[in-house]
């Protein structure tokens, strides 16, 4: 039996409910999960690693 992915439902700036799909295993979409969710932290760390790698490559070139 297939299950459907739930909607985010967070309040937007217009005071309406967000209609984006919630992330798997979460009740909010990626925009409304917050800065300290595991997903957001991992995404930020990945961006920092990428920036560091680019800076290192730039210096070496």
LINRAPE-V317906 format. One line per field, one symbol per residue. ss: DSSP state (H for helix, E for strand, C for the rest). Layout:
ss=???
This chain:
ss=CCCCCCECCCECCCCCECCCECCCCCCCCCCCCCCCCHHHHHHHHHHHHHHHHHHHHHHHC
